[in-house]
């Protein structure tokens, strides 16, 4: 646990590193960021959102390309207001920035701006109209170089938004990326397989860690329809920072494959497939992001370690995925002080099977108003403490047999807060005097028949739970020996109500009686007086 605390301290230190420090080359090369007084920043870009582009003078991008080709390293190229038609290649260490409203409209065949020069800066541009994709992975801004900064740009009507292939110390800061709203999303239901589409990428070991020539390609287009690519893509990138970006209507808001030591913080992703999708990434730090109304929030698969710190993930309600956080065979996870609200599943943990060296530690999180608070596979071995499980339709559920007893629900004398805890605290020390049990046979009914979730907040299920607690022999999925009497995790916003709660049972006495009778018959086993606590 001490090692995990050190990881958390490192992440906090990373958050405090000045942004400019990440762009300094190890060779000591100077970077002229060209802070022009006429520069257009991310805050000013918002005025372009209302279609205020009529009247811009039309020019050819060849004017800009000629200035790039003639520039000396470190030069600042300030672009005057206008709509520039044609793709650009930035092949040297220059700063390309807007002086007014600058729109770069691509040819519609390939990436609009391709950055191949180490140390280049792209700032304050409005970028549109890449190739249709997916062949070649066309993007609004495509980076195939090291020490590049992409800051304060608006990218829309492109297949990929901003794509980084093999770069070292690339910084993506305060950009806005909007995907093609009417385009199709490949493989919308994918969440547990690495065999399809964008996930079937080549291993970096095949071509070297920084070989920019081996670029992945995605699957064919769906019946000729335009496809929606990822907002931000990081392939085999190292020491990257993705900070303060807003991404909407993307396939994956932020997609990372391979790579190492990446900081993803203070971004907002909404109305996309997965907000964050990581495949095989090492040393990933994800902090203070907001993911809302996506099919899934953070989908983390393989690789590790990962630190999830103070993120807010809500509205991941897809019936086929709908994960707030999915952990699939990730070696070493710390999930700290996150808020998971109104998702189909708060945390789902699957593996890594048999890996007892790399811990999965879930602590200080608020898991509230989800259909399932925590979903555990038999391969999961996690430690939960100081979390608040509040009014989830089902607090904890097992995905298969053999889950009970494999996870720990207390650490150093601190358990978790459970909104359905029915115990007491005679000593007033803030901890329950009797263990809390979760995840009996009643909850498993809803896995086999999800339609019963509509009845879960009514008196019938309360009756069944009470009957099971007293008379039905079973092994509890959760035994929390020291439950908290009050929450000690981040608060949920005011005015939030449990959408999953239903009043349908108010006059449904016959349904309740029938359900209770059927369940008791199904669950009937040898009776006993009480329940024995299981070791945690």
C-alpha positions in Angstrom: 0.0 0.0 0.0 2.9 2.3 0.6 4.0 1.9 -3.0 0.5 2.9 -4.1 0.7 6.1 -2.0 3.9 7.0 -3.8 2.2 6.6 -7.1 -0.5 8.9 -6.0 2.1 11.5 -4.9 3.8 11.3 -8.2 0.6 12.0 -10.1 -0.1 15.0 -7.9 3.4 16.2 -8.7 2.8 15.7 -12.4 -0.3 17.9 -12.2 1.7 20.7 -10.8 4.4 20.6 -13.6 4.3 23.8 -15.7 2.9 23.1 -19.1 5.9 24.5 -20.9 8.3 22.2 -19.2 6.9 19.2 -21.0 7.9 20.6 -24.4 11.6 21.1 -23.7 13.7 18.8 -25.8 16.2 16.6 -24.1 18.9 18.0 -26.4 18.3 21.4 -24.9 17.0 22.9 -28.1 15.2 26.2 -27.6 11.5 26.4 -28.5 10.1 29.8 -29.6 6.5 29.7 -28.7 5.9 33.0 -30.3 3.4 34.6 -27.9 1.9 37.0 -30.5 -0.5 39.6 -29.0 -2.9 38.8 -31.9 -3.0 35.1 -31.1 -6.4 33.5 -30.9 -6.7 31.2 -27.9 -9.1 28.4 -27.0 -11.4 30.8 -25.2 -11.8 33.0 -28.3 -12.5 30.0 -30.5 -15.9 29.5 -28.9 -17.3 32.4 -30.9 -16.8 30.4 -34.1 -19.2 27.8 -32.8 -22.2 29.8 -34.1 -21.4 29.6 -37.8 -19.8 33.0 -37.9 -17.6 32.1 -40.9 -19.3 34.0 -43.7 -17.4 36.8 -45.0 -14.0 35.3 -44.3 -11.7 35.9 -47.3 -10.9 32.8 -49.2 -7.3 32.0 -49.8 -5.1 29.1 -50.8 -3.2 27.2 -48.1 -0.2 27.3 -50.5 0.5 30.8 -49.1 1.0 29.3 -45.7 2.9 26.3 -47.0 5.4 28.6 -48.8 6.0 30.5 -45.5 6.6 27.2 -43.7 9.0 26.0 -46.3 11.0 29.2 -46.1 11.1 29.5 -42.3 14.1 29.0 -40.1 13.9 26.8 -37.0 12.1 28.5 -34.2 10.3 31.0 -36.4 6.8 32.2 -35.6 4.3 32.2 -38.5 1.3 34.3 -37.6 -1.6 33.6 -40.1 -4.0 36.4 -41.0 -7.8 36.0 -40.8 -9.1 34.0 -43.7 -10.4 30.6 -44.9 -7.5 28.7 -46.4 -8.1 25.8 -48.7 -5.7 22.9 -49.0 -3.7 20.6 -46.7 -0.5 21.7 -44.9 2.7 19.9 -43.9 4.7 21.3 -41.0 8.1 19.6 -41.4 10.2 21.8 -39.1 10.4 23.5 -35.7 8.1 26.4 -36.3 5.1 27.9 -34.5 2.0 28.1 -36.6 -0.6 30.3 -35.0 -3.7 32.3 -35.8 -3.9 36.1 -35.9 -7.6 36.4 -36.1 -10.1 33.7 -37.3 -8.1 31.3 -39.3 -9.8 28.3 -40.9 -7.9 25.6 -42.7 -10.2 23.6 -44.9 -8.6 20.4 -46.1 -8.8 18.8 -49.6 -11.0 16.0 -48.2 -8.3 13.4 -49.0 -6.0 12.7 -46.1 -5.1 14.8 -43.0 -5.6 18.5 -43.0 -2.4 19.4 -41.1 0.4 16.9 -41.0 3.2 17.6 -38.4 6.5 15.8 -39.1 8.9 18.4 -37.6 10.1 17.9 -34.1 9.3 20.8 -31.8 6.5 22.3 -33.9 3.6 24.3 -32.3 0.1 24.4 -33.8 -2.0 27.0 -32.0 -5.4 28.7 -32.4 -6.5 27.3 -35.7 -10.0 26.2 -36.9 -9.4 22.9 -38.9 -12.0 21.2 -41.1 -12.6 18.6 -43.8 -10.1 15.7 -43.6 -10.5 12.6 -45.7 -13.5 10.4 -45.1 -11.5 7.6 -43.4 -10.8 5.1 -42.2 -8.1 4.0 -44.6 -4.9 5.8 -43.6 -6.4 7.3 -40.5 -7.0 10.9 -41.8 -7.1 13.5 -39.1 -7.6 17.2 -38.6 -4.1 17.4 -37.1 -1.8 14.4 -37.5 1.4 14.4 -35.5 4.3 12.1 -36.4 7.1 13.9 -34.5 8.5 14.6 -31.0 8.1 17.6 -28.7 5.1 18.9 -30.6 2.5 21.2 -29.0 -1.1 21.3 -30.3 -2.9 24.0 -28.3 -6.2 25.9 -28.5 -7.5 24.6 -31.8 -11.0 23.8 -33.0 -11.2 20.6 -35.0 -14.4 19.5 -36.6 -15.8 17.6 -39.6 -12.8 15.3 -39.7 -12.5 11.5 -39.3 -9.9 11.6 -36.5 -9.6 14.8 -34.6 -6.0 15.0 -33.4 -3.9 11.8 -33.9 -0.4 11.2 -32.5 1.6 8.4 -33.9 4.8 7.5 -32.1 5.6 10.9 -30.7 7.6 11.6 -27.5 6.5 14.5 -25.2 3.7 15.6 -27.3 1.3 18.1 -25.6 -2.4 18.4 -26.6 -3.8 21.3 -24.6 -7.2 23.1 -24.5 -8.4 21.9 -27.9 -12.0 21.4 -28.9 -12.8 18.4 -31.1 -16.2 17.7 -32.6 -16.8 14.5 -34.5 -19.1 14.1 -37.5 -22.5 14.0 -35.8 -24.3 12.1 -38.6 -21.5 9.6 -39.1 -21.6 5.9 -38.1 -19.5 4.6 -35.2 -17.7 1.3 -35.8 -18.2 -1.5 -33.4 -20.5 0.3 -30.9 -20.9 -2.7 -28.7 -17.2 -3.5 -28.3 -15.9 -3.4 -24.7 -14.2 -6.7 -23.9 -12.4 -7.9 -27.1 -9.2 -6.6 -28.7 -9.9 -8.4 -32.0 -11.8 -5.8 -34.0 -11.3 -2.4 -35.6 -9.0 0.1 -34.0 -7.8 -2.4 -31.3 -6.1 -4.7 -33.8 -3.0 -2.5 -34.0 0.5 -3.7 -34.6 2.8 -4.2 -31.6 5.4 -1.4 -31.2 8.0 -4.1 -30.8 7.7 -5.0 -34.5 9.1 -1.7 -35.8 10.8 0.0 -32.9 9.5 2.3 -30.2 9.7 5.5 -32.3 9.2 4.3 -35.8 6.9 6.8 -37.4 6.6 4.9 -40.6 4.5 2.0 -39.3 1.0 3.5 -39.1 -2.0 1.5 -38.1 -5.1 1.4 -40.4 -8.6 0.7 -39.3 -11.3 -1.5 -40.8 -13.3 -0.8 -43.9 -16.2 1.7 -43.9 -19.6 0.5 -43.1 -21.6 0.1 -46.3 -20.1 3.3 -47.8 -21.3 5.5 -44.9 -18.9 8.1 -43.4 -17.4 6.8 -40.2 -16.8 8.7 -37.0 -13.2 8.3 -35.7 -11.6 9.1 -32.4 -11.4 12.6 -31.0 -7.8 12.2 -29.8 -5.6 9.2 -30.7 -2.3 8.3 -29.1 -0.5 5.3 -30.7 2.8 4.3 -29.2 3.2 7.8 -27.7 5.5 8.3 -24.7 5.5 11.1 -22.0 2.5 12.8 -23.5 0.1 15.3 -21.9 -3.6 15.5 -22.9 -5.0 18.3 -20.9 -8.1 20.6 -20.9 -9.6 19.4 -24.1 -13.3 19.2 -24.9 -14.4 16.3 -27.1 -17.9 15.4 -28.3 -19.5 13.1 -30.9 -16.4 11.0 -31.3 -16.0 7.2 -31.6 -13.6 7.1 -28.6 -13.1 10.5 -27.0 -9.5 9.6 -26.1 -8.0 6.4 -27.5 -4.6 5.2 -26.3 -2.8 2.1 -27.7 0.5 1.0 -26.4 2.7 3.9 -25.3 3.8 4.8 -21.8 3.8 7.5 -19.1 0.8 9.5 -20.3 -1.0 12.1 -18.3 -4.7 12.7 -19.2 -6.2 15.4 -17.1 -9.0 18.0 -16.9 -10.6 16.9 -20.2 -14.3 16.8 -20.9 -15.8 14.0 -23.2 -19.4 13.7 -24.0 -21.8 12.0 -26.4 -19.2 9.6 -27.7 -18.8 5.8 -27.7 -16.1 5.4 -25.0 -14.8 8.6 -23.2 -11.4 7.0 -22.6 -10.2 3.7 -24.2 -6.8 2.4 -23.3 -5.2 -0.7 -24.8 -1.9 -2.0 -23.5 -0.8 1.4 -22.2 1.8 1.6 -19.4 1.9 4.1 -16.6 -1.3 5.9 -17.3 -2.4 8.8 -15.1 -6.1 9.9 -15.5 -7.1 12.8 -13.3 -9.9 15.3 -12.9 -11.7 14.5 -16.2 -15.4 14.7 -16.8 -17.0 12.0 -18.9 -20.7 12.3 -19.4 -23.4 10.7 -21.5 -21.1 8.4 -23.4 -21.8 4.7 -24.1 -19.1 4.0 -21.6 -16.7 6.1 -19.5 -13.2 4.7 -18.9 -12.6 1.4 -20.7 -9.1 0.2 -19.6 -7.8 -3.0 -21.0 -4.4 -4.7 -20.5 -1.2 -2.9 -19.6 -0.9 -0.8 -16.4 -0.4 0.5 -13.9 -3.2 3.0 -14.0 -4.1 5.8 -11.6 -7.7 7.1 -11.8 -7.9 10.2 -9.6 -10.9 12.5 -9.0 -12.7 11.9 -12.3 -16.5 12.4 -12.7 -18.2 9.7 -14.9 -21.9 9.8 -15.4 -24.7 8.7 -17.8 -22.9 5.7 -19.3 -26.1 3.9 -19.9 -25.6 1.7 -23.0 -27.4 -1.7 -22.4 -24.5 -3.6 -24.0 -21.7 -1.7 -22.3 -22.6 1.2 -20.1 -19.5 1.0 -17.8 -18.4 3.9 -15.6 -15.1 2.2 -15.3 -14.2 -1.1 -16.9 -10.9 -2.8 -15.8 -10.0 -5.7 -18.0 -6.7 -7.5 -17.1 -5.0 -4.2 -16.0 -1.9 -4.9 -13.9 -2.1 -2.5 -11.0 -4.9 0.0 -10.5 -5.5 2.8 -8.0 -9.0 4.3 -8.3 -9.2 7.2 -5.9 -12.0 9.8 -5.2 -13.8 9.3 -8.4 -17.6 9.9 -8.7 -19.5 7.3 -10.8 -23.1 8.4 -11.1 -26.0 7.1 -13.1 -24.2 4.5 -15.2 -25.4 1.0 -16.0 -22.4 -0.4 -14.1 -20.1 1.7 -11.8 -17.0 -0.4 -11.7 -16.6 -3.6 -13.6 -13.5 -5.6 -12.7 -12.3 -8.6 -14.7 -8.8 -9.9 -13.9 -5.9 -10.1 -14.2 -6.4 -13.7 -13.2 -3.8 -15.1 -10.8 -1.9 -11.8 -10.6 -1.4 -11.1 -6.9 1.6 -8.9 -7.3 -0.2 -6.0 -8.9 -3.0 -4.7 -6.7 -6.3 -3.3 -7.7 -7.3 -0.8 -5.0 -10.6 1.1 -5.1 -10.8 3.7 -2.3 -12.6 6.9 -1.5 -14.9 6.8 -4.5 -18.6 7.7 -4.7 -20.6 5.1 -6.6 -24.2 6.3 -6.7 -27.5 5.7 -8.5 -26.0 3.2 -11.0 -28.0 0.1 -12.0 -25.1 -2.0 -10.6 -22.6 -0.4 -8.3 -19.8 -3.0 -8.7 -19.7 -5.9 -11.1 -17.1 -8.6 -10.3 -15.8 -11.5 -12.4 -14.2 -14.6 -10.7 -10.8 -13.4 -11.9 -11.1 -10.1 -9.9 -9.0 -9.6 -6.7 -9.5 -6.1 -5.5 -9.4 -4.1 -2.2 -12.3 -1.7 -1.5 -12.3 0.8 1.4 -13.7 4.2 2.2 -16.0 4.1 -0.8 -19.6 5.2 -0.7 -22.1 2.9 -2.3 -25.3 4.9 -2.5 -28.7 3.8 -3.8 -27.4 1.7 -6.6 -30.2 -0.6 -7.8 -27.9 -3.5 -7.0 -24.8 -2.5 -4.9 -22.5 -5.5 -5.9 -23.1 -8.3 -8.4 -21.1 -11.4 -9.4 -20.6 -12.2 -13.0 -20.4 -16.0 -12.6 -19.6 -18.4 -9.8 -16.7 -18.3 -7.4 -16.5 -14.6 -6.7 -17.3 -14.6 -3.0 -14.3 -14.3 -0.7 -11.9 -13.2 -3.4 -12.1 -9.4 -2.8 -11.4 -7.4 0.4 -13.8 -4.8 1.7 -11.7 -3.3 4.5 -8.2 -1.8 4.9 -6.5 -0.7 8.0 -9.7 -0.8 10.0 -11.9 1.2 7.5 -14.7 -0.4 5.5 -17.1 1.3 3.1 -20.4 3.3 3.4 -23.5 1.4 2.3 -26.8 3.3 1.9 -28.7 0.0 2.7 -26.7 -0.9 5.8 -29.2 -1.8 8.6 -26.7 -2.0 11.4 -25.8 0.3 14.3 -22.9 2.1 16.0 -23.3 1.9 19.8 -19.9 3.4 20.5 -20.2 6.3 18.2 -16.8 5.8 16.5 -18.3 6.0 13.0 -18.1 2.3 12.3 -20.9 -0.3 12.3 -20.9 -2.8 15.1 -22.2 -5.6 12.8 -20.8 -6.6 9.4 -22.6 -5.5 6.3 -23.5 -8.3 3.7 -24.3 -7.7 0.0 -24.9 -9.8 -3.0 -27.1 -12.7 -2.2 -29.4 -14.8 -4.4 -32.0 -12.0 -4.6 -29.6 -9.7 -6.4 -28.7 -12.6 -8.8 -32.3 -12.7 -9.9 -31.8 -9.3 -11.6 -28.8 -10.5 -13.5 -30.9 -13.4 -15.0 -34.0 -11.2 -15.5 -33.0 -7.5 -15.8 -36.6 -6.5 -16.2 -36.9 -7.0 -12.4 -34.7 -3.9 -11.9 -37.9 -1.8 -12.2 -39.1 -3.5 -9.0 -35.8 -3.3 -7.1 -36.7 -0.2 -5.1 -40.1 -1.4 -4.0 -41.2 -3.3 -0.9 -41.2 -6.8 -2.6 -37.4 -6.9 -2.9 -37.0 -5.4 0.5 -39.1 -8.2 1.8 -37.1 -10.8 -0.1 -33.8 -9.4 1.1 -35.1 -9.6 4.7 -36.3 -13.2 4.2 -33.0 -14.2 2.7 -31.0 -12.5 5.5 -32.9 -14.4 8.2 -33.7 -17.8 6.8 -32.0 -18.6 3.5 -28.5 -20.1 3.6 -26.1 -18.6 1.1 -22.6 -17.2 0.8 -22.5 -13.4 0.7 -20.7 -11.8 -2.1 -19.6 -9.0 0.2 -18.8 -9.1 3.9 -17.7 -5.6 5.1 -16.7 -6.1 8.7 -16.3 -2.4 9.5 -18.9 -0.4 7.5 -18.8 3.3 7.7 -21.9 5.0 9.2 -21.4 8.2 7.1 -19.8 8.8 3.6 -16.2 9.9 3.4 -16.0 10.3 -0.3 -16.7 13.2 -2.8 -20.2 14.6 -2.7 -22.7 14.2 -5.5 -24.1 17.4 -7.0 -27.3 18.8 -5.4 -30.6 18.0 -6.9 -29.7 14.5 -8.3 -32.4 11.9 -7.9 -32.3 8.2 -8.5 -33.7 7.7 -11.9 -33.5 3.9 -11.5 -35.9 4.0 -8.5 -39.4 3.1 -9.4 -42.8 3.6 -7.7 -44.4 1.0 -9.8 -44.8 -1.3 -6.9 -47.0 1.1 -4.9 -50.2 -0.7 -5.9 -48.8 -3.9 -7.2 -49.4 -6.2 -4.2 -50.2 -9.2 -6.3 -46.9 -8.9 -8.2 -45.0 -8.5 -5.0 -46.6 -11.6 -3.4 -46.1 -13.7 -6.5 -42.5 -12.6 -6.9 -41.7 -13.2 -3.2 -43.3 -16.7 -3.3 -41.4 -17.7 -6.5 -38.1 -16.4 -5.2 -38.5 -18.2 -1.8 -39.2 -21.5 -3.6 -36.2 -20.9 -5.9 -33.9 -20.0 -3.0 -35.1 -22.5 -0.5 -32.3 -24.3 1.3 -31.7 -25.7 4.8 -32.6 -23.1 7.3 -30.3 -21.6 10.0 -30.6 -19.1 12.7 -28.0 -16.6 11.5 -25.2 -15.9 9.1 -21.5 -16.5 9.7 -19.1 -13.7 8.7 -16.6 -14.7 6.1 -12.9 -13.7 6.2 -12.0 -10.7 4.1 
